[in-house]
Structure formats: C-alpha cells, structure tokens
Amino acid sequence: MLTGRKYRLEPTAEQAALLQELGDICRAVWNTALDQRR
C-alpha cells in the first residue's frame, strides 16, 4: 500500500518573493494559452 507524505514549506522572505513571481508568470502563461484556445 502506498502512503503519501506532506511537507510544509517555510520559505524566507526572498524565496517567497521569487515563488510569488514564478506563480504570477505561470498564471499569465496559462491565461494566455486559454485565451488563444478559445
């Protein structure tokens, strides 16, 4: 039987800013692709 594990991220302020920026970029790419597909 497979069991999963959960990990909690505790990024520093600098890492959190980079993660936020990466998330924003990914969301923009996703939304652009979705618009083009429509």
All heavy atoms as atom14 arrays in JSON, in Angstrom:
{
  "sequence": "MLTGRKYRLEPTAEQAALLQELGDICRAVWNTALDQRR",
  "atom14_mask": [
    [1, 1, 1, 1, 1, 1, 1, 1, 0, 0, 0, 0, 0, 0],
    [1, 1, 1, 1, 1, 1, 1, 1, 0, 0, 0, 0, 0, 0],
    [1, 1, 1, 1, 1, 1, 1, 0, 0, 0, 0, 0, 0, 0],
    [1, 1, 1, 1, 0, 0, 0, 0, 0, 0, 0, 0, 0, 0],
    [1, 1, 1, 1, 1, 1, 1, 1, 1, 1, 1, 0, 0, 0],
    [1, 1, 1, 1, 1, 1, 1, 1, 1, 0, 0, 0, 0, 0],
    [1, 1, 1, 1, 1, 1, 1, 1, 1, 1, 1, 1, 0, 0],
    [1, 1, 1, 1, 1, 1, 1, 1, 1, 1, 1, 0, 0, 0],
    [1, 1, 1, 1, 1, 1, 1, 1, 0, 0, 0, 0, 0, 0],
    [1, 1, 1, 1, 1, 1, 1, 1, 1, 0, 0, 0, 0, 0],
    [1, 1, 1, 1, 1, 1, 1, 0, 0, 0, 0, 0, 0, 0],
    [1, 1, 1, 1, 1, 1, 1, 0, 0, 0, 0, 0, 0, 0],
    [1, 1, 1, 1, 1, 0, 0, 0, 0, 0, 0, 0, 0, 0],
    [1, 1, 1, 1, 1, 1, 1, 1, 1, 0, 0, 0, 0, 0],
    [1, 1, 1, 1, 1, 1, 1, 1, 1, 0, 0, 0, 0, 0],
    [1, 1, 1, 1, 1, 0, 0, 0, 0, 0, 0, 0, 0, 0],
    [1, 1, 1, 1, 1, 0, 0, 0, 0, 0, 0, 0, 0, 0],
    [1, 1, 1, 1, 1, 1, 1, 1, 0, 0, 0, 0, 0, 0],
    [1, 1, 1, 1, 1, 1, 1, 1, 0, 0, 0, 0, 0, 0],
    [1, 1, 1, 1, 1, 1, 1, 1, 1, 0, 0, 0, 0, 0],
    [1, 1, 1, 1, 1, 1, 1, 1, 1, 0, 0, 0, 0, 0],
    [1, 1, 1, 1, 1, 1, 1, 1, 0, 0, 0, 0, 0, 0],
    [1, 1, 1, 1, 0, 0, 0, 0, 0, 0, 0, 0, 0, 0],
    [1, 1, 1, 1, 1, 1, 1, 1, 0, 0, 0, 0, 0, 0],
    [1, 1, 1, 1, 1, 1, 1, 1, 0, 0, 0, 0, 0, 0],
    [1, 1, 1, 1, 1, 1, 0, 0, 0, 0, 0, 0, 0, 0],
    [1, 1, 1, 1, 1, 1, 1, 1, 1, 1, 1, 0, 0, 0],
    [1, 1, 1, 1, 1, 0, 0, 0, 0, 0, 0, 0, 0, 0],
    [1, 1, 1, 1, 1, 1, 1, 0, 0, 0, 0, 0, 0, 0],
    [1, 1, 1, 1, 1, 1, 1, 1, 1, 1, 1, 1, 1, 1],
    [1, 1, 1, 1, 1, 1, 1, 1, 0, 0, 0, 0, 0, 0],
    [1, 1, 1, 1, 1, 1, 1, 0, 0, 0, 0, 0, 0, 0],
    [1, 1, 1, 1, 1, 0, 0, 0, 0, 0, 0, 0, 0, 0],
    [1, 1, 1, 1, 1, 1, 1, 1, 0, 0, 0, 0, 0, 0],
    [1, 1, 1, 1, 1, 1, 1, 1, 0, 0, 0, 0, 0, 0],
    [1, 1, 1, 1, 1, 1, 1, 1, 1, 0, 0, 0, 0, 0],
    [1, 1, 1, 1, 1, 1, 1, 1, 1, 1, 1, 0, 0, 0],
    [1, 1, 1, 1, 1, 1, 1, 1, 1, 1, 1, 0, 0, 0]
  ],
  "atom14_positions": [
    [[0.83, -1.18, 0.0], [0.0, 0.0, 0.0], [0.88, 1.25, 0.0], [1.84, 1.33, 0.77], [-0.91, -0.04, 1.23], [-1.76, 1.19, 1.37], [-2.74, 1.08, 2.86], [-4.28, 1.56, 2.21], [0.0, 0.0, 0.0], [0.0, 0.0, 0.0], [0.0, 0.0, 0.0], [0.0, 0.0, 0.0], [0.0, 0.0, 0.0], [0.0, 0.0, 0.0]],
    [[0.57, 2.18, -0.88], [1.34, 3.42, -0.95], [0.8, 4.44, 0.04], [-0.42, 4.57, 0.21], [1.26, 4.01, -2.36], [1.88, 3.18, -3.48], [1.61, 3.84, -4.82], [3.36, 3.02, -3.26], [0.0, 0.0, 0.0], [0.0, 0.0, 0.0], [0.0, 0.0, 0.0], [0.0, 0.0, 0.0], [0.0, 0.0, 0.0], [0.0, 0.0, 0.0]],
    [[1.69, 5.12, 0.69], [1.28, 6.19, 1.6], [1.91, 7.48, 1.14], [3.01, 7.5, 0.6], [1.7, 5.89, 3.04], [3.12, 5.76, 3.09], [1.07, 4.61, 3.57], [0.0, 0.0, 0.0], [0.0, 0.0, 0.0], [0.0, 0.0, 0.0], [0.0, 0.0, 0.0], [0.0, 0.0, 0.0], [0.0, 0.0, 0.0], [0.0, 0.0, 0.0]],
    [[1.21, 8.57, 1.34], [1.72, 9.88, 0.93], [2.36, 10.6, 2.1], [2.14, 10.27, 3.27], [0.0, 0.0, 0.0], [0.0, 0.0, 0.0], [0.0, 0.0, 0.0], [0.0, 0.0, 0.0], [0.0, 0.0, 0.0], [0.0, 0.0, 0.0], [0.0, 0.0, 0.0], [0.0, 0.0, 0.0], [0.0, 0.0, 0.0], [0.0, 0.0, 0.0]],
    [[3.12, 11.56, 1.78], [3.76, 12.39, 2.8], [3.46, 13.84, 2.49], [3.36, 14.24, 1.34], [5.26, 12.17, 2.81], [5.63, 10.78, 3.24], [7.05, 10.74, 3.76], [7.24, 9.51, 4.49], [7.95, 8.49, 4.06], [8.55, 8.56, 2.92], [8.07, 7.41, 4.79], [0.0, 0.0, 0.0], [0.0, 0.0, 0.0], [0.0, 0.0, 0.0]],
    [[3.3, 14.63, 3.51], [3.06, 16.06, 3.35], [4.24, 16.82, 3.94], [4.75, 16.45, 5.01], [1.78, 16.48, 4.06], [0.54, 15.92, 3.44], [-0.7, 16.45, 4.14], [-1.94, 15.86, 3.51], [-3.16, 16.38, 4.14], [0.0, 0.0, 0.0], [0.0, 0.0, 0.0], [0.0, 0.0, 0.0], [0.0, 0.0, 0.0], [0.0, 0.0, 0.0]],
    [[4.64, 17.84, 3.24], [5.74, 18.68, 3.71], [5.26, 20.12, 3.74], [4.55, 20.57, 2.85], [6.96, 18.55, 2.8], [7.54, 17.15, 2.78], [7.17, 16.24, 1.81], [8.45, 16.76, 3.75], [7.69, 14.95, 1.8], [8.98, 15.49, 3.75], [8.6, 14.59, 2.77], [9.11, 13.32, 2.76], [0.0, 0.0, 0.0], [0.0, 0.0, 0.0]],
    [[5.66, 20.84, 4.73], [5.29, 22.23, 4.85], [6.48, 23.1, 4.44], [7.59, 22.93, 4.95], [4.9, 22.56, 6.29], [4.42, 23.97, 6.48], [4.1, 24.25, 7.93], [3.21, 23.23, 8.44], [1.96, 23.46, 8.84], [1.5, 24.67, 8.84], [1.22, 22.48, 9.29], [0.0, 0.0, 0.0], [0.0, 0.0, 0.0], [0.0, 0.0, 0.0]],
    [[6.24, 24.01, 3.5], [7.3, 24.92, 3.08], [7.33, 26.12, 4.01], [6.28, 26.67, 4.37], [7.05, 25.41, 1.65], [7.19, 24.39, 0.53], [6.85, 25.03, -0.8], [8.6, 23.85, 0.49], [0.0, 0.0, 0.0], [0.0, 0.0, 0.0], [0.0, 0.0, 0.0], [0.0, 0.0, 0.0], [0.0, 0.0, 0.0], [0.0, 0.0, 0.0]],
    [[8.49, 26.53, 4.38], [8.67, 27.74, 5.17], [9.76, 28.58, 4.51], [10.89, 28.65, 4.99], [9.03, 27.39, 6.61], [7.9, 26.67, 7.33], [8.22, 26.33, 8.77], [9.28, 26.78, 9.27], [7.42, 25.63, 9.39], [0.0, 0.0, 0.0], [0.0, 0.0, 0.0], [0.0, 0.0, 0.0], [0.0, 0.0, 0.0], [0.0, 0.0, 0.0]],
    [[9.41, 29.2, 3.36], [10.43, 29.97, 2.63], [10.79, 31.26, 3.36], [9.98, 31.82, 4.1], [9.76, 30.26, 1.3], [8.3, 30.25, 1.6], [8.12, 29.24, 2.7], [0.0, 0.0, 0.0], [0.0, 0.0, 0.0], [0.0, 0.0, 0.0], [0.0, 0.0, 0.0], [0.0, 0.0, 0.0], [0.0, 0.0, 0.0], [0.0, 0.0, 0.0]],
    [[11.99, 31.72, 3.09], [12.4, 33.02, 3.61], [11.65, 34.09, 2.81], [10.99, 33.79, 1.82], [13.92, 33.22, 3.43], [14.21, 33.23, 2.03], [14.71, 32.14, 4.12], [0.0, 0.0, 0.0], [0.0, 0.0, 0.0], [0.0, 0.0, 0.0], [0.0, 0.0, 0.0], [0.0, 0.0, 0.0], [0.0, 0.0, 0.0], [0.0, 0.0, 0.0]],
    [[11.75, 35.33, 3.22], [11.06, 36.42, 2.53], [11.52, 36.52, 1.07], [10.71, 36.72, 0.17], [11.3, 37.73, 3.26], [0.0, 0.0, 0.0], [0.0, 0.0, 0.0], [0.0, 0.0, 0.0], [0.0, 0.0, 0.0], [0.0, 0.0, 0.0], [0.0, 0.0, 0.0], [0.0, 0.0, 0.0], [0.0, 0.0, 0.0], [0.0, 0.0, 0.0]],
    [[12.82, 36.35, 0.85], [13.36, 36.41, -0.51], [12.83, 35.25, -1.36], [12.42, 35.44, -2.51], [14.89, 36.37, -0.48], [15.54, 36.48, -1.83], [17.05, 36.39, -1.77], [17.62, 36.28, -0.67], [17.67, 36.43, -2.85], [0.0, 0.0, 0.0], [0.0, 0.0, 0.0], [0.0, 0.0, 0.0], [0.0, 0.0, 0.0], [0.0, 0.0, 0.0]],
    [[12.81, 34.05, -0.79], [12.29, 32.89, -1.51], [10.8, 33.04, -1.78], [10.32, 32.67, -2.85], [12.54, 31.62, -0.7], [13.99, 31.22, -0.62], [14.23, 30.1, 0.36], [13.48, 29.93, 1.34], [15.29, 29.32, 0.13], [0.0, 0.0, 0.0], [0.0, 0.0, 0.0], [0.0, 0.0, 0.0], [0.0, 0.0, 0.0], [0.0, 0.0, 0.0]],
    [[10.06, 33.58, -0.82], [8.62, 33.77, -1.0], [8.35, 34.74, -2.15], [7.42, 34.54, -2.93], [7.99, 34.28, 0.29], [0.0, 0.0, 0.0], [0.0, 0.0, 0.0], [0.0, 0.0, 0.0], [0.0, 0.0, 0.0], [0.0, 0.0, 0.0], [0.0, 0.0, 0.0], [0.0, 0.0, 0.0], [0.0, 0.0, 0.0], [0.0, 0.0, 0.0]],
    [[9.17, 35.78, -2.26], [9.01, 36.74, -3.35], [9.27, 36.07, -4.7], [8.53, 36.31, -5.67], [9.95, 37.93, -3.15], [0.0, 0.0, 0.0], [0.0, 0.0, 0.0], [0.0, 0.0, 0.0], [0.0, 0.0, 0.0], [0.0, 0.0, 0.0], [0.0, 0.0, 0.0], [0.0, 0.0, 0.0], [0.0, 0.0, 0.0], [0.0, 0.0, 0.0]],
    [[10.28, 35.23, -4.77], [10.58, 34.51, -6.01], [9.47, 33.53, -6.36], [9.1, 33.39, -7.52], [11.92, 33.78, -5.9], [13.16, 34.67, -5.9], [14.4, 33.85, -5.57], [13.31, 35.39, -7.21], [0.0, 0.0, 0.0], [0.0, 0.0, 0.0], [0.0, 0.0, 0.0], [0.0, 0.0, 0.0], [0.0, 0.0, 0.0], [0.0, 0.0, 0.0]],
    [[8.95, 32.83, -5.36], [7.85, 31.9, -5.6], [6.6, 32.64, -6.09], [5.89, 32.15, -6.97], [7.53, 31.12, -4.33], [8.56, 30.09, -3.9], [8.24, 29.55, -2.51], [8.64, 28.95, -4.9], [0.0, 0.0, 0.0], [0.0, 0.0, 0.0], [0.0, 0.0, 0.0], [0.0, 0.0, 0.0], [0.0, 0.0, 0.0], [0.0, 0.0, 0.0]],
    [[6.34, 33.8, -5.52], [5.2, 34.61, -5.96], [5.37, 35.04, -7.41], [4.44, 34.97, -8.2], [5.05, 35.84, -5.06], [3.89, 36.74, -5.43], [2.55, 36.07, -5.17], [2.35, 35.47, -4.13], [1.64, 36.16, -6.11], [0.0, 0.0, 0.0], [0.0, 0.0, 0.0], [0.0, 0.0, 0.0], [0.0, 0.0, 0.0], [0.0, 0.0, 0.0]],
    [[6.57, 35.48, -7.76], [6.85, 35.9, -9.13], [6.69, 34.73, -10.1], [6.09, 34.88, -11.18], [8.27, 36.47, -9.22], [8.61, 37.02, -10.58], [10.01, 37.62, -10.64], [10.68, 37.71, -9.6], [10.42, 37.99, -11.75], [0.0, 0.0, 0.0], [0.0, 0.0, 0.0], [0.0, 0.0, 0.0], [0.0, 0.0, 0.0], [0.0, 0.0, 0.0]],
    [[7.19, 33.57, -9.73], [7.05, 32.39, -10.58], [5.58, 32.02, -10.77], [5.14, 31.7, -11.88], [7.81, 31.22, -9.97], [7.75, 29.89, -10.73], [8.34, 30.05, -12.12], [8.46, 28.81, -9.96], [0.0, 0.0, 0.0], [0.0, 0.0, 0.0], [0.0, 0.0, 0.0], [0.0, 0.0, 0.0], [0.0, 0.0, 0.0], [0.0, 0.0, 0.0]],
    [[4.82, 32.09, -9.68], [3.39, 31.8, -9.77], [2.66, 32.78, -10.68], [1.79, 32.39, -11.46], [0.0, 0.0, 0.0], [0.0, 0.0, 0.0], [0.0, 0.0, 0.0], [0.0, 0.0, 0.0], [0.0, 0.0, 0.0], [0.0, 0.0, 0.0], [0.0, 0.0, 0.0], [0.0, 0.0, 0.0], [0.0, 0.0, 0.0], [0.0, 0.0, 0.0]],
    [[3.02, 34.05, -10.59], [2.42, 35.07, -11.45], [2.72, 34.81, -12.92], [1.85, 34.94, -13.78], [2.91, 36.46, -11.06], [2.41, 36.9, -9.68], [1.43, 36.3, -9.18], [3.01, 37.84, -9.12], [0.0, 0.0, 0.0], [0.0, 0.0, 0.0], [0.0, 0.0, 0.0], [0.0, 0.0, 0.0], [0.0, 0.0, 0.0], [0.0, 0.0, 0.0]],
    [[3.96, 34.43, -13.21], [4.35, 34.14, -14.59], [3.6, 32.93, -15.12], [3.07, 32.95, -16.24], [5.88, 33.92, -14.69], [6.61, 35.24, -14.43], [6.27, 33.35, -16.04], [8.1, 35.09, -14.21], [0.0, 0.0, 0.0], [0.0, 0.0, 0.0], [0.0, 0.0, 0.0], [0.0, 0.0, 0.0], [0.0, 0.0, 0.0], [0.0, 0.0, 0.0]],
    [[3.53, 31.87, -14.32], [2.81, 30.66, -14.75], [1.34, 30.97, -15.0], [0.75, 30.47, -15.96], [2.95, 29.56, -13.7], [4.61, 28.87, -13.59], [0.0, 0.0, 0.0], [0.0, 0.0, 0.0], [0.0, 0.0, 0.0], [0.0, 0.0, 0.0], [0.0, 0.0, 0.0], [0.0, 0.0, 0.0], [0.0, 0.0, 0.0], [0.0, 0.0, 0.0]],
    [[0.72, 31.77, -14.14], [-0.68, 32.13, -14.31], [-0.88, 32.92, -15.59], [-1.84, 32.7, -16.33], [-1.17, 32.92, -13.1], [-2.64, 33.22, -13.12], [-3.18, 33.8, -11.82], [-2.27, 34.67, -11.09], [-1.55, 34.31, -10.02], [-1.62, 33.07, -9.57], [-0.77, 35.17, -9.42], [0.0, 0.0, 0.0], [0.0, 0.0, 0.0], [0.0, 0.0, 0.0]],
    [[0.03, 33.84, -15.89], [-0.07, 34.64, -17.12], [0.05, 33.76, -18.35], [-0.71, 33.93, -19.32], [1.01, 35.73, -17.13], [0.0, 0.0, 0.0], [0.0, 0.0, 0.0], [0.0, 0.0, 0.0], [0.0, 0.0, 0.0], [0.0, 0.0, 0.0], [0.0, 0.0, 0.0], [0.0, 0.0, 0.0], [0.0, 0.0, 0.0], [0.0, 0.0, 0.0]],
    [[0.98, 32.81, -18.33], [1.15, 31.9, -19.47], [-0.1, 31.04, -19.63], [-0.61, 30.86, -20.74], [2.4, 31.01, -19.28], [2.45, 29.9, -20.31], [3.66, 31.86, -19.35], [0.0, 0.0, 0.0], [0.0, 0.0, 0.0], [0.0, 0.0, 0.0], [0.0, 0.0, 0.0], [0.0, 0.0, 0.0], [0.0, 0.0, 0.0], [0.0, 0.0, 0.0]],
    [[-0.63, 30.52, -18.53], [-1.84, 29.7, -18.58], [-3.02, 30.49, -19.16], [-3.74, 30.01, -20.04], [-2.19, 29.2, -17.18], [-3.48, 28.44, -17.14], [-4.71, 28.94, -16.85], [-3.67, 27.06, -17.44], [-5.65, 27.95, -16.93], [-5.04, 26.78, -17.28], [-2.8, 26.04, -17.81], [-5.56, 25.52, -17.51], [-3.34, 24.78, -18.01], [-4.7, 24.53, -17.86]],
    [[-3.22, 31.71, -18.66], [-4.33, 32.53, -19.13], [-4.19, 32.89, -20.6], [-5.18, 32.9, -21.34], [-4.47, 33.79, -18.28], [-5.0, 33.47, -16.89], [-5.66, 32.47, -16.68], [-4.69, 34.32, -15.94], [0.0, 0.0, 0.0], [0.0, 0.0, 0.0], [0.0, 0.0, 0.0], [0.0, 0.0, 0.0], [0.0, 0.0, 0.0], [0.0, 0.0, 0.0]],
    [[-2.98, 33.17, -21.06], [-2.74, 33.47, -22.46], [-3.07, 32.25, -23.33], [-3.74, 32.37, -24.36], [-1.28, 33.91, -22.69], [-1.03, 35.07, -21.89], [-1.02, 34.22, -24.14], [0.0, 0.0, 0.0], [0.0, 0.0, 0.0], [0.0, 0.0, 0.0], [0.0, 0.0, 0.0], [0.0, 0.0, 0.0], [0.0, 0.0, 0.0], [0.0, 0.0, 0.0]],
    [[-2.6, 31.09, -22.9], [-2.89, 29.86, -23.66], [-4.39, 29.58, -23.69], [-4.93, 29.17, -24.72], [-2.15, 28.69, -23.04], [0.0, 0.0, 0.0], [0.0, 0.0, 0.0], [0.0, 0.0, 0.0], [0.0, 0.0, 0.0], [0.0, 0.0, 0.0], [0.0, 0.0, 0.0], [0.0, 0.0, 0.0], [0.0, 0.0, 0.0], [0.0, 0.0, 0.0]],
    [[-5.06, 29.82, -22.58], [-6.51, 29.6, -22.53], [-7.24, 30.54, -23.46], [-8.16, 30.13, -24.18], [-6.98, 29.79, -21.09], [-8.41, 29.37, -20.76], [-8.58, 27.87, -21.0], [-8.71, 29.7, -19.31], [0.0, 0.0, 0.0], [0.0, 0.0, 0.0], [0.0, 0.0, 0.0], [0.0, 0.0, 0.0], [0.0, 0.0, 0.0], [0.0, 0.0, 0.0]],
    [[-6.83, 31.81, -23.51], [-7.44, 32.77, -24.43], [-7.22, 32.36, -25.88], [-8.12, 32.48, -26.7], [-6.88, 34.17, -24.2], [-7.44, 34.83, -22.95], [-8.49, 34.36, -22.47], [-6.82, 35.8, -22.48], [0.0, 0.0, 0.0], [0.0, 0.0, 0.0], [0.0, 0.0, 0.0], [0.0, 0.0, 0.0], [0.0, 0.0, 0.0], [0.0, 0.0, 0.0]],
    [[-6.01, 31.9, -26.21], [-5.72, 31.5, -27.57], [-6.5, 30.26, -27.98], [-6.86, 30.1, -29.15], [-4.22, 31.25, -27.73], [-3.39, 32.51, -27.68], [-1.91, 32.24, -27.79], [-1.47, 31.1, -27.9], [-1.11, 33.3, -27.72], [0.0, 0.0, 0.0], [0.0, 0.0, 0.0], [0.0, 0.0, 0.0], [0.0, 0.0, 0.0], [0.0, 0.0, 0.0]],
    [[-6.77, 29.4, -27.04], [-7.51, 28.19, -27.34], [-9.0, 28.47, -27.6], [-9.64, 27.77, -28.34], [-7.36, 27.22, -26.18], [-7.85, 25.87, -26.48], [-7.55, 24.92, -25.38], [-8.35, 23.73, -25.58], [-7.92, 22.51, -25.45], [-6.69, 22.31, -25.07], [-8.71, 21.49, -25.68], [0.0, 0.0, 0.0], [0.0, 0.0, 0.0], [0.0, 0.0, 0.0]],
    [[-9.51, 29.52, -26.97], [-10.92, 29.88, -27.17], [-11.07, 30.44, -28.51], [-11.44, 30.78, -29.32], [-11.36, 30.9, -26.12], [-11.46, 30.3, -24.75], [-11.92, 31.33, -23.77], [-11.9, 30.78, -22.42], [-11.9, 31.5, -21.35], [-11.93, 32.8, -21.39], [-11.89, 30.92, -20.16], [0.0, 0.0, 0.0], [0.0, 0.0, 0.0], [0.0, 0.0, 0.0]]
  ]
}
